[in-house]
Amino acid sequence: MEMNASYTSLVAVGDSFTEGMSDLLPDGSYRGWADVLASRLAARTPGFRYANLAVRGKLIGQIVDEQVAVAASLRPDVITLVGGLNDTLRPKCDMGMVRGRLEEAVERLAPSCKTLVLMRSPGRNGPVMERFRPRMEELFSLVGDLADRHGAVVADLYGAPSLGDPRMWDVDRLHLTAEGHRRVAEAVWQALGLPAKSDWRTPMPASVPVRWAQRRIDDVRFARQHLMPWIGRRLTGRSSGDGRAGAQFDAGLGKAFWITPEDGAVPGPVAGWRRVDG
């Protein structure tokens, strides 16, 4: 990877992790690591363009069918692809299918951009992580193999103690907090060969352990507000992403669009974005 490289465009492909849940903004929208990364890249390069196609709840097959061709058609400098974990969290998961669809995605995306970024995603320490760890590690082993074969870059976040800390995760225990997303953005930034701004691996400061009674209250609240609705969607075949499109995908026109900084003539912090058609 060229150190201190320059990038003029970024397309993000994936599920809720890349969409930005639970990095909630005051207006009710999500930001997330991909948006943070885009803002940082845009501050370096006048005319920078960005499109986030990720949609919450998507399985790897849906990501390939709905997002990959669209991302490839934009032919950006950088494409980030993170997918497959939603599949591994299902009670029944065909890992052969997951491997095949992920490989298909990489084969289609790698030739369409200058740099393809893959990821070994982080996981929250706890019983859910331990239950699904073998599937996750099978998926991440393939990520490494595909990166070697297709010249992709890997942001390796799996097993990093800093991102496994439960305090980095929202109350739903599935999505990172704003601080977690900021650290992922920094990790991808560094994977792209750009100078480090901070050490995303730095552990969280020590804190007073949560009392047993409070942990039980938190467990009950989590089950009622997040776990049971998730199980209900699985039983009825619904998804949190049903009827949704990526932030920069115009469902009416059936195509993606770019956004660029409102004042994109000169480098500097991004105060806002505007849509670019055509």
C-alpha positions in Angstrom: 0.0 0.0 0.0 1.3 3.4 -1.0 1.9 5.5 2.1 0.1 8.9 2.3 -1.8 8.0 -0.9 -4.5 10.3 -2.3 -8.1 9.1 -3.0 -10.7 11.0 -5.0 -13.8 8.8 -4.4 -15.2 6.2 -2.1 -18.1 3.7 -2.3 -19.2 1.8 0.8 -21.0 -1.6 0.4 -22.6 -3.7 3.2 -25.1 -3.9 5.9 -26.0 -2.0 9.2 -22.4 -1.9 10.3 -21.5 0.2 7.2 -24.8 2.1 7.2 -23.7 3.5 10.5 -26.1 2.1 13.2 -26.0 3.1 16.1 -24.0 6.3 15.5 -27.1 8.5 15.7 -27.1 12.1 14.7 -29.5 14.8 16.2 -31.7 14.7 13.0 -32.3 11.0 13.4 -30.0 9.8 10.7 -26.9 7.7 11.1 -23.3 8.6 10.5 -21.0 5.7 11.1 -17.4 4.8 10.3 -17.8 5.0 6.5 -19.2 8.6 6.7 -16.4 9.6 9.1 -13.8 8.1 6.7 -15.3 9.9 3.7 -15.2 13.2 5.6 -11.6 12.7 6.4 -10.7 11.8 2.8 -12.7 14.7 1.5 -10.7 17.1 3.7 -7.6 16.1 1.8 -8.9 16.2 -1.8 -10.9 18.9 -3.6 -13.8 17.4 -5.5 -14.0 14.2 -3.5 -17.1 12.1 -4.1 -18.8 9.5 -1.9 -21.7 7.1 -2.0 -22.8 4.8 0.8 -25.0 1.9 -0.5 -25.1 -0.1 2.7 -28.5 -1.2 4.1 -29.2 -2.6 7.5 -30.2 -6.3 7.8 -28.8 -7.4 4.5 -27.5 -10.9 4.0 -24.5 -11.5 1.7 -26.6 -12.6 -1.2 -28.7 -9.5 -1.0 -25.6 -7.3 -0.8 -24.2 -9.0 -3.9 -27.5 -8.8 -5.8 -28.5 -5.3 -4.9 -25.3 -3.3 -4.3 -22.2 -4.9 -6.0 -23.1 -4.1 -9.6 -24.1 -0.6 -8.6 -20.9 0.0 -6.8 -18.8 -1.4 -9.6 -20.5 0.9 -12.2 -19.3 4.0 -10.3 -15.7 2.9 -10.7 -14.4 4.8 -7.6 -10.8 4.9 -6.3 -11.9 2.9 -3.1 -14.6 0.4 -2.4 -15.2 -1.0 1.0 -17.0 -4.3 1.3 -18.2 -5.7 4.6 -20.8 -8.5 4.6 -21.6 -12.0 5.7 -21.9 -11.5 9.4 -25.6 -11.3 9.4 -25.6 -14.7 7.7 -23.4 -16.2 10.4 -25.7 -15.0 13.2 -28.7 -16.9 11.7 -29.6 -20.2 13.5 -29.2 -22.0 10.1 -26.3 -20.7 7.9 -25.0 -22.2 4.7 -21.4 -21.3 5.0 -20.7 -22.7 1.5 -23.2 -20.3 0.1 -21.7 -17.4 2.1 -18.2 -18.2 0.9 -19.4 -18.4 -2.7 -21.3 -15.1 -2.7 -18.5 -13.2 -0.9 -16.0 -14.5 -3.4 -18.3 -13.4 -6.3 -18.5 -10.0 -4.8 -14.8 -9.6 -4.5 -14.3 -10.9 -8.1 -16.7 -8.3 -9.4 -15.5 -5.3 -7.3 -11.7 -5.7 -7.3 -11.3 -4.9 -11.1 -13.7 -1.9 -10.8 -11.7 0.2 -8.3 -8.1 1.1 -7.5 -8.3 -0.2 -4.0 -10.8 -2.7 -2.5 -11.0 -2.8 1.3 -12.2 -5.9 3.0 -12.6 -6.3 6.8 -12.4 -8.7 9.6 -15.1 -7.1 11.7 -15.0 -6.6 15.4 -17.3 -8.4 17.8 -18.6 -7.6 21.3 -17.1 -9.9 23.9 -19.8 -12.2 25.4 -21.8 -15.4 24.9 -23.1 -14.5 21.5 -19.6 -13.9 20.2 -18.5 -17.3 21.6 -21.4 -19.1 20.1 -20.8 -17.9 16.6 -17.1 -17.6 16.7 -16.3 -20.7 14.5 -18.5 -19.3 11.7 -17.0 -15.8 12.0 -13.5 -17.2 11.9 -14.3 -19.3 8.8 -15.6 -16.1 7.1 -12.5 -14.1 8.2 -10.2 -16.8 6.9 -11.8 -16.5 3.5 -11.4 -12.7 3.7 -7.7 -13.0 4.0 -7.5 -15.5 1.2 -9.5 -13.3 -1.1 -7.4 -10.3 -0.3 -4.3 -12.2 -1.2 -5.7 -13.4 -4.5 -7.2 -10.1 -5.6 -4.8 -7.5 -4.2 -7.3 -6.1 -1.7 -6.5 -4.4 1.6 -7.7 -5.9 4.9 -8.7 -3.8 7.9 -8.2 -6.4 10.6 -10.4 -5.5 13.6 -11.3 -9.0 14.8 -10.0 -9.8 18.2 -8.9 -6.2 19.0 -9.4 -5.8 22.7 -10.3 -2.2 22.3 -13.3 -3.0 20.0 -14.4 -6.1 22.0 -15.0 -4.0 25.1 -18.8 -4.0 25.7 -18.6 -0.2 26.3 -17.9 0.2 22.6 -21.3 -1.3 21.8 -24.7 0.2 21.8 -27.5 -1.2 24.1 -28.6 -3.5 21.2 -25.3 -5.3 21.6 -25.0 -5.5 17.8 -23.8 -2.1 16.7 -20.9 0.1 17.7 -21.2 3.4 19.6 -20.0 6.7 18.0 -16.6 6.1 19.6 -16.5 2.6 18.1 -17.3 3.8 14.6 -14.6 6.5 15.0 -12.0 3.9 15.7 -13.1 1.7 12.8 -12.7 4.7 10.5 -9.2 5.3 11.9 -8.4 1.6 11.3 -9.5 1.8 7.6 -7.7 5.1 7.2 -4.5 3.5 8.3 -5.1 0.4 6.1 -5.3 2.8 3.2 -1.8 3.9 3.9 -2.7 7.3 5.4 -0.8 8.7 8.4 -2.3 7.7 11.8 -4.3 10.3 13.7 -4.7 8.1 16.8 -4.2 4.6 18.0 -7.6 2.8 17.5 -6.3 -0.1 19.5 -5.9 1.9 22.8 -8.1 0.3 25.5 -10.9 2.1 27.1 -10.1 3.6 30.5 -10.7 1.3 33.5 -14.2 1.8 35.1 -16.1 0.6 38.1 -17.7 -2.8 37.4 -21.4 -2.7 36.9 -23.3 -4.3 39.8 -25.0 -7.7 39.4 -28.5 -6.2 39.8 -27.9 -3.6 37.2 -26.6 -6.2 34.7 -29.8 -8.2 35.1 -31.9 -5.1 34.6 -29.9 -4.3 31.4 -30.3 -7.9 30.2 -34.1 -7.8 30.6 -34.3 -4.4 28.8 -32.1 -5.8 26.0 -34.2 -8.9 25.6 -37.5 -6.9 25.5 -36.3 -4.0 23.3 -33.9 -5.7 20.9 -33.6 -9.5 21.2 -37.3 -10.4 21.0 -38.0 -8.1 18.0 -34.9 -9.6 16.2 -36.2 -13.2 16.8 -39.7 -12.1 15.6 -38.3 -10.8 12.3 -36.4 -14.1 11.9 -39.5 -16.2 12.5 -41.6 -14.1 10.1 -39.0 -13.7 7.3 -38.8 -10.0 7.7 -35.7 -7.8 7.9 -35.0 -4.4 9.4 -33.9 -3.4 5.9 -37.1 -4.2 4.1 -38.2 -1.3 1.9 -35.0 0.6 2.5 -32.3 1.8 0.1 -28.8 2.9 0.6 -28.3 6.6 1.6 -26.9 7.4 -1.9 -29.2 5.1 -4.0 -32.2 6.7 -5.7 -34.8 3.9 -5.7 -37.1 5.8 -8.1 -34.4 6.1 -10.7 -32.8 2.7 -9.9 -29.3 4.1 -9.6 -26.8 5.5 -7.2 -25.6 9.0 -7.0 -22.6 10.8 -5.6 -22.4 13.3 -2.8 -19.5 15.8 -2.6 -18.7 18.5 0.0 -20.8 21.6 -0.3 -17.6 23.7 -0.5 -15.5 21.2 -2.3 -13.1 23.6 -4.1 -10.5 23.6 -1.4 -9.4 21.0 1.2 -10.6 21.3 4.7 -13.2 20.1 7.2 -16.5 19.0 5.6 -19.4 21.2 6.8 -22.0 19.5 4.6 -22.6 17.4 1.5 -24.6 18.0 -1.7 -25.8 15.5 -4.2 -24.1 15.2 -7.6 -26.3 13.9 -10.5 -24.9 12.7 -13.7 
